[in-house]
Amino acid sequence: MDPVSVPAPVSAYDPVSVRKVTGPEAAWRPGDVVLDADGNIRVRSTNPEWPWDYPNEGLTRARLGGPSVPDGGLEERQVPRPLILLVRGGQAVGGRRVEESAPV
């Protein structure tokens, strides 16, 4: 049996793992729900210092219909890449892996 090649895990504190979103997604949007490289669910916030947060108890939409946006609790470097976009605008998007470019 041939050994399976498994890539080394990306450290949550590896500055190289911080990327800018490109392509159809253009930029992360508040309320985006993603699956990170460690299998954790994360939600994009509006806080510039803490742009990611832990998910709440299951709501993807706010009471008035817009996306549910958390206050922020995680720095950009604490969310290991690659990310898989699960929910945008409060609706499922089919689990697209987001290709990110190197930091500028």
GULUM-842994 format. One record per residue (C-alpha): x, y, z. Coordinates in steps of 0.02 Angstrom, whole numbers. Layout:
% GULUM-842994
+--------+--------+--------+
:      x :      y :      z :
+--------+--------+--------+
:      X :      Y :      Z :
...
+--------+--------+--------+
//
This chain:
% GULUM-842994
+--------+--------+--------+
:      x :      y :      z :
+--------+--------+--------+
:      0 :      0 :      0 :
:     68 :    170 :    -49 :
:     79 :    301 :     89 :
:    -43 :    446 :     74 :
:     33 :    618 :     64 :
:    -44 :    732 :    194 :
:      2 :    917 :    195 :
:     68 :    988 :    357 :
:    -63 :   1089 :    454 :
:    -56 :   1276 :    438 :
:    -22 :   1361 :    604 :
:   -158 :   1479 :    663 :
:    -20 :   1605 :    695 :
:     72 :   1587 :    530 :
:     70 :   1762 :    451 :
:     90 :   1683 :    279 :
:    -82 :   1603 :    300 :
:   -167 :   1775 :    300 :
:   -234 :   1807 :    126 :
:   -346 :   1927 :     31 :
:   -500 :   1857 :    -54 :
:   -501 :   1868 :   -244 :
:   -615 :   1807 :   -382 :
:   -805 :   1811 :   -378 :
:   -807 :   1835 :   -189 :
:   -707 :   1999 :   -207 :
:   -693 :   2023 :    -17 :
:   -753 :   1944 :    142 :
:   -923 :   2011 :    190 :
:   -992 :   2032 :    366 :
:  -1097 :   1880 :    408 :
:  -1000 :   1760 :    293 :
:   -993 :   1588 :    373 :
:   -839 :   1483 :    332 :
:   -759 :   1317 :    377 :
:   -575 :   1342 :    417 :
:   -430 :   1221 :    387 :
:   -448 :   1149 :    562 :
:   -633 :   1110 :    537 :
:   -699 :   1255 :    641 :
:   -847 :   1362 :    590 :
:   -806 :   1549 :    590 :
:   -912 :   1703 :    550 :
:   -849 :   1867 :    476 :
:   -881 :   2021 :    585 :
:   -872 :   2208 :    552 :
:   -737 :   2238 :    683 :
:   -572 :   2285 :    596 :
:   -465 :   2221 :    742 :
:   -563 :   2059 :    769 :
:   -631 :   2019 :    594 :
:   -686 :   1840 :    634 :
:   -794 :   1768 :    772 :
:   -866 :   1606 :    837 :
:  -1038 :   1558 :    769 :
:  -1193 :   1590 :    872 :
:  -1323 :   1457 :    907 :
:  -1371 :   1433 :    725 :
:  -1444 :   1596 :    658 :
:  -1375 :   1656 :    493 :
:  -1502 :   1797 :    477 :
:  -1539 :   1941 :    595 :
:  -1716 :   1975 :    657 :
:  -1747 :   2102 :    517 :
:  -1689 :   1985 :    379 :
:  -1508 :   2038 :    346 :
:  -1357 :   1928 :    384 :
:  -1321 :   1895 :    567 :
:  -1157 :   1988 :    601 :
:  -1058 :   1954 :    761 :
:   -953 :   2080 :    857 :
:   -787 :   1993 :    822 :
:   -674 :   1890 :    934 :
:   -533 :   1821 :    827 :
:   -391 :   1904 :    734 :
:   -364 :   1868 :    549 :
:   -211 :   1761 :    589 :
:   -311 :   1651 :    709 :
:   -417 :   1579 :    568 :
:   -311 :   1448 :    476 :
:   -323 :   1439 :    287 :
:   -390 :   1378 :    167 :
:   -569 :   1431 :    201 :
:   -728 :   1356 :    129 :
:   -870 :   1480 :    111 :
:  -1031 :   1401 :    174 :
:  -1154 :   1545 :    196 :
:  -1160 :   1719 :    117 :
:  -1300 :   1844 :    144 :
:  -1386 :   1721 :    260 :
:  -1403 :   1587 :    124 :
:  -1305 :   1428 :     91 :
:  -1185 :   1441 :    -57 :
:  -1139 :   1259 :    -80 :
:   -970 :   1252 :      9 :
:   -852 :   1340 :   -113 :
:   -668 :   1339 :    -71 :
:   -606 :   1518 :    -77 :
:   -443 :   1547 :   -169 :
:   -347 :   1689 :    -88 :
:   -200 :   1787 :   -156 :
:    -41 :   1827 :    -60 :
:    -45 :   1985 :     48 :
:     -5 :   2145 :    -43 :
+--------+--------+--------+
//
